[in-house]
């Protein structure tokens, strides 16, 4: 039997269509006074009803159009975890504009390069967030956007569900950040995740611990609960991971979502009883068996993992109705057509290792990388979008993740190109050469390690300071190792896999 599972097609997306309308309209009509969003802290919660959120989103659309923007224009989002983030994201889409969320942790150099890719017509910025060194367009403060809640509601920009709705940056193997363009239909396709992973109902109270700009948080933490009429909950800015268990208990959280590292940190202290919790969700990187067992022992509740990427979101997972087999990533979600491919681009026999691929007809698949047709084409082998994740498919269809087929690193759930980090570090005076890779420093704990060549050892403080100037925090190396030379093959190709073995033994 070959490693291919075809559960398609998913029902076609209605047309005309608008992503923001799909997220909010039905829930607001049914639950106008219900809480849509709660921002939690030990002091209490900031609450937004569906009716207020809808008014803020459509007022935001009106405010954006009043800036002279036209459908199709791009809005670069420079916001942290604040209400303005989802309001702007959905408000732009409601009006036919294209929001581009970015991490608030990015440096001036990083966001300057990204702005060059996006060519925004407007930037919306929060306090203290880095902006491009030469502003390509007007800048509006987040506080002004929140004031647009009082404006008349914009009309829904209805159209072809295949048209561009938003773009999200991800690291490519080339080392350049690439803007992944998604269609309005992407939200319709998330119904496959509702059934095959999340298990949400309209009665749920969903707490997600991630940053808004992460597609995992944006989709699973906000858009999906709102589509179904549930309550979306996020920690307030500055809330520490250690405070999350008590917030979960106090605010009756029924589903918790985070990256595996957050689960690991929470388990450092005894967990309180969580009688309302039904299950946890995990994505971004693989959860170790030890963390999973500790969580289930502490809470008595399962964790359902998902495997995915920015270009297609999650597509393999376990769920409440079909738990993953032990050690596996789960099953192809309902509506998906996936395969494990060999070097020839054809499905391999079950039990053999290959690269995971998603059929090009998948409704959740990206439109492409903005402005980079060559990079988009390179991701396909015939009718298959190749993810870069290595896997094996068992006889019963369970999919086992076996790592990456390229050099992309997974730093706390964010995929990072080593070439990008190496390029940033190369400008440090005194550093002759360097290479970076993931290093496991403890069971289930992986960090970015930088192995560098220099005439004399460089001070760690100097290395850290340079990384902070050039790279967002999640891209910065946490381990520094000086070498006399980098390991290379006979044809001078860098051997990244040999780097962790060169760390001095203590």
N, C-alpha and C positions, 0 to 999 in steps of 0.2 A: 504494500500500500504506500502511496506517495504522500509526502508532507504537504498536503493542500486541503484546506477546509473552506467550502463555499456555502455561507449562510445568507448570502445576498439573494434578492435585492432588499434594501430597506425601502419603505414606502416613499415615493417621490415627494420632494418639498413642494408645498403649495406655491402658486404664483398668481399675481404678484406677491412679493414678500418683503418684509423688513425685519431684521434680526431683533432690534430693540422692541418693536411692537410685539413680536412673538414672546419675548421674555416677560413683558410687563402687563400687557392688556388684559389677558384672560384672568390672571391672578388679581389684578386691581378691580376688575368688575365683580369678582366673587368675594374678595376679602379686602375691601377698601380700607377698613380700619384696623386690620391685622398688622402686626409688626412685620415689616419686610427685612429690616436691618437693625441689629443691635451691636453696638461697639462696646465691648466689655472691659471693665477695669475693677480692681478691688473696691473702688469708691461707688460703683454702680454702673449703669449702662446708658449710653445715648441711643435713643430709639427713633426709628423712622418707619412710619406706616407705609403701606403700599400706595395710598392716595398721595401722601407727601412725596414719596420717591418718584411717582409718575409725574407730578407737577414739576419737580426739580429737573427731571430728565427732559421733558418737553419744553420747559422754559429755557433750559440750557441750549436746546436746539435752536430756539428763536434767537437767543443771544449770540450764538455763533454765526448765524446767518446775518445778523445785524452788523457783524464785523466785516461784511463784504464777501464772505466765503460763499462758494458755490458747490453743489453736489460733486463729489469726486475729489475735492481738495483734502489735503492731509493735515491732521492736527497732531503735533508732537506733544506727548504728555510727559511732563517732568514733575510728577507728584509722588508723594509717599503714601503710607496707609492712612488715608483720610477719605471722608465721604465724597469729596470732590472727584476722586478717582472714578468710581462707578458712575456717578452722575455725568461726568464729562464723556466717558467711554460710550455710554448708551445714548446720551444726548447728541453726540456727533453722528452716531449711526442712525438715530431717528431722523435726522435732518439730511441724510444722504452723504455725510462727510466720512472721512476715513481716519479714525483715531489710531495712533501708534504709541501704545504704552511702553515706557522704558523704566528701568530700575533707577530709583532715586540715588543709589549708591555709585552710579557711574561718574567718572571724572570728566573734567572739561574736555580733555583730549578724546576720550571715548565718545562722548555725546556729539562732539564736533564731527567726527567721522560718520556717525550714524545720521546726523542731520543732512550730510552730503548725500547719503543714499536715499533718504525719504523726500527731500526737497519740500519741507512743510510750508503751508500757507500761514500757519499760526502755531505758536508755542504757548502752552498753558503751564505755568510753573508755580510750585509751592515755595515757601520760604526756605532759603539756604540750599536749594538744589542747584547743582552745576548746570550751566547753560553753554551752548556753543560759543567758541571764542569770538567768532564774527556772526552776529545774529542775522540769519537769512530772511527774517520775517518779523512781524510784530509779536510781542509777548504780552499775554494777559495773566494777571495774578489769579491764583486759585480762589481767593476771597471774592473776586469779582464774579467768577463763574457761579459761586454759591448764591450770589445776589440775584442771579437770573431766575431763580425759583419763582419769583413774583411776576415774571413776564407771561404773556399769553402763550398757550401751548403751540408748538410748531406742528405743522401737518406731518404725518408719517410719509417719508419718502419711499414709496412702494415701487418695486421693479423686479427685474430678473434676479432670482435667487443665486445665480452664478456671478453676479457682479461683486466687485471688491467691497468688503465691509470693514476690515481692520487689518493691521499688520503687526507682527510681533517679532522682535529680534532674537536670533539664536546664533550660536557660534558654528561656523562651518569648518570643514577640515582644512581649508585654505588659510585659516587664521583670521579671516575677515568676518565681522559680524554681518549676518545676512537677514534681510527683512522678509519674513515669511508672510505672504499675502493670503488671507482667508476670505472666502465668499460668505454672503449672508446665509447660505444653506448650512454653514458649519454648526449653527445652533440647532437646526433641525436634526442633524446627524448625531448630536449629543444624546438623543433619545436612546441610541444603542448603549450608551454608558449608563443611563438611568436604569435600564433593565439588566445589563450585563455586569455592572460593578456597584454603583452607588446604593441602590435599593431605597431611594428617597420616597417619601410620601408627603402629602400636603400638611400632615400633622407634625413633621419633623422640625427639630431645632438643631441646625447644623453649624458646628464651630470649626472653622479652618484657621490654622495657625500660621499660614504663609503670607508673603508679601503680595499685594494686589497685582503687581505687574507680572507675576508668574502665572502662566496660563492655567496651571493646576489650581491655584487659588481663584483666579478670575472665573473659571468655568465651574469647578466643583464647589467652591466656597460661596459664590454669589449667583451667577447666571442660572445654574441648574436649580438651586432651591427656589429662586424667584419664578422660573418657568412653571414650577409645580405648585406654587403657593405656599412654600415652607418659609421658615424664618432663617435668614442667613446671619451668622454671628462671627465677629472677628475680634481679636484682642486690640485694645487701644494701643497707641504708640507708647513704647516704653515698658509695656507689660512683659515681665520675664517669663521664660518657659516654666520655671518652678511654680509660678502662680496659676498655671492653666488648670491643674486638677481641681483646685478649689472653685475656680470659675465654672468649670464644667458641672460641678455639683450644685453650686448656687443657682445657676441659670438653666438647670434641667436640660442639659445638652443630650440629644438622642443619638447623634452621629458626629464623630470627631474625625477630622482629616488633617494630615500633616505628613511631612517627610519622615523617613525612619529615624533620622538624627534627633528630631523633636521627641519622638517616643522614647528614645534611649535616654535623653536628658530628664524627661519626666519621671522615669523609673528610678532615678537616683534617690528618691525619697519615697516613703510609703504612700500609696495611693488611697484616697478616701473612697468610701462606698459610692458607687455611681449607679443608683437603681434605675435611672431613666435611660442610661446609655444602652443602645442596641448593638452597635458595632463601630469599629474604626475603619478608616480608609487610609491607604498608604500608597505613595507614588513618588517618582523622582529618582529613586535608586532602590536597589534590592534591600529588603529588610532581612537581617540575619535571623536564623532559627532561634538564637538565644534571646534576641529582643522580642520576637513574636511570643515565645514561650513565657517570658517574664511578664509581658503585657497581659496575656490571657490568664496567667496565674493571679495577677494583681487585680484584674477587673472582672474576670469571668466572662469576658466578651471577646469575640473573634475580631481579627483584622483582615480586611480584604484588600489585596494589593492589585495594582494595575501597572502594565507596561505600556509606554507610549513615548511620544516626542512632540515637539512644537508643531511639526509639519502635518500631523494627523491626530494629535491628542492621543488618548489611550485607546487601545484596540484589543488587548489581551488582558484578562483579569479574572479573579474569582468574585463571587457575589453571594448575598445571603441565600439565594435559591440554588446555588451551584458552587460550593466552596472549592477552592483550588486544591489540587493534590499536594501533599507535603513536598516541599522543595521546588515546586513548579511556579511559574508566573501566572498560571491560570489557563483559561480557555479563550478561544476567539469569541468576541462578543456577538450577540444576535445581529444579523445584518452585515457582518464582515465577511470578506473574502481574503484570506491570508494564506501564505505558503512559506516554507523554508526552502530557499533556493541554493543550488550548487554554483560552481564557477561558470557553468554553461547557461545559467539563467533559467534553469528548469527545476521543478520541485525534486528534492532528493527523497530517497526511501525513508520511511518513518524510522526513527532511531539514529539517523545520520545527522551530523552537524552541518549547518549552513547558515545563510543570512536570512533574517526575517524580512518578509516583503508584504505589502498591502496592494491589492489590485487598484489600478488607476481609476476604476469606477466608484471607489469608496466616496460617499458623499461628504465625509469629514476631511478628506485630503485637501491640502493647500492648493491654491491656484498656481503658486510658484514663488520664486524668490524675486522680489521687486527689482527690476532693472538688470537681471542676471539670467537671461534665457539659457546660457550655456551651463550654469550651475544647476538650473532646474532640470535640464535634459539629462545631466549626468547622474541624476538620482533614479533614473528609470532604466530597467532592462525589459524591453518590449512592453508588455502590459502591466509590469510590476513596478511599484515604487519601492526602492530598496532602503530599508531603515538603517542599516549598519550594525544592528544588534544580531549577535550570533545566538543560535538557538537549536534545540532538538525538539521534534514533535513525537510524542509517544503514540503507540498504537490506538489508544483511546482518545487522542486529540489533545491531551495535556501538553502544554508548551513549556519547555525548560530553558531559561535564559542562561547563556554561556559567556556573557561579556560582550565587549565591543569588537567589531572587525576593523576599526580604524583607531587612531590615536586620541580621539576625543576623551576628555576626562569628565568625571561626574563629581562636581564639587558641591556637596549639599543639595543635590537634585538639579543643579544647573550644569548643563553641558558646556565645557570650556575647551577651546582649542589650545593645545600646547604652543602652537606657532604664534598665537596672539600674545601669550604670556612671555615667550622667549623674545619676541620682537620688542616688547616694552622694556624688558630687562637689559637688552643689548645696548641701550644708550647710556647705561651707567658707566662712568669713567672707572677704569681699572678692571672692568670685567671683559675678559678676552673672548669668552665663548660660554654658552650655557644651554642646558636642555632641561625640560620639566616633564614630570609624569606624576601619576597618582601613587601614593605610598600608603600602605596600611600600617598605622602606628599603634593600633590596638585592635582587638577583635571587633570587626564591624565599623571601625573608625578609619577613614581614609582622608588624607590631606594632599594638597599639591606640594610636591617637593621640587626645589630648584637646585640643580647640580651645575656648578659653575667652575670655570677655569680662570685663574688670575695669577699674577706674579707673586702676590702675597695674600694671605687671608683678608677678606673684607669684613668690616664690623657688621654684625647682624642688624644693628640699629640703622646703619646706612642702607643695607639691602631692603629692610622693611620700609624705610622712608621713601625710597625710590619707587617701590611697588605701590605704595599708597598714593603717590602722585600720579601714577600712570594707569592704575587698574582699579576697578571696583573691588570691594572687599572680598567678594566670593571668588574672585579670580586670583587673589594674591597668594603666593607661596607661603606656607607655614613652616616649612623645613628647608634648611640651607646646608648644602654639602659642597665643600671645595674639593676639586679633583685636579690632578696634574694634566689629564686629558680626558675627553669624553670617549666612551666606548663606541667604536666604529667597526664596520665590517671591512673586508678586504677592498671593497670598492668605495670605501669612505662613507658608507651610509650609516647614519646614527642608529645605534641599537638601544632604543628606549627601554626595552624589556630588561636590559642588564643593569639599569640604573639603581633600582632598589637594593640590589646585592652589593652595591659599592658603599652603602652607608656604614660608617665605622661601628664596630661592635663595642658596646660599653662594658 
